[in-house]
Amino acid sequence: MHPLVKLARETIEQYVRFHKVPAPPKPLPPEMQGQAGVFVSIHDSRGGLRGCIGTIEPTQPSVAEEVIQNAISAATRDPRFPPVEADELDDLVINVDVLTAPEKIEGPEQLDPRRYGVIVQSGWRRGLLLPDLEGVDTVEDQIDIARRKAGIGRREPIELFRFEVKRYY
């Protein structure tokens, strides 16, 4: 298990069982240093999504602290799901995506749903979809899902941004 995934798992377990927020490891290993947007995704044993929360750009002083914050949010604050309970912990599958900085692009032809995640923006509304998701096979699907997540209509003008991730299991 990758150290970032181990940190996310330990965070979720400590928070769900004891309502404690763990401190980041000291010293920070290289992969936990620096700053980046991070998404923590939680799936149940059947592969169904159980929670996914993240940050597009860094909000914490380190990747480790970003993982801790987003792991707790994914387990307890994803509005699509009830909070994770202690009896579920052993069956959860967790992955961590570390994002590159978003890059503005001119159009959909600069996207590839396997390689790039997408951010669609219209005014203050912004929707994000991670790359390489099962069932998202075309750029059109990717943009449409991100639009819906942001509440942006199909005919509204949008700005597009792309990013890459390092996904850890």
Secondary structure, DSSP 8 states (H G I E B T S, - for coil): --HHHHHHHHHHHHHHHH-------SS--GGGSS---EEEEEE-TTS-EEEEEE-SS--SSSHHHHHHHHHHHHHHT-TTS----GGGGGG-EEEEEEE---EEESSGGG--TTT-EEEEEETTEEEEE-SS-TT--SHHHHHHHHHHHHT--TTS--EEEEE-EEEE-
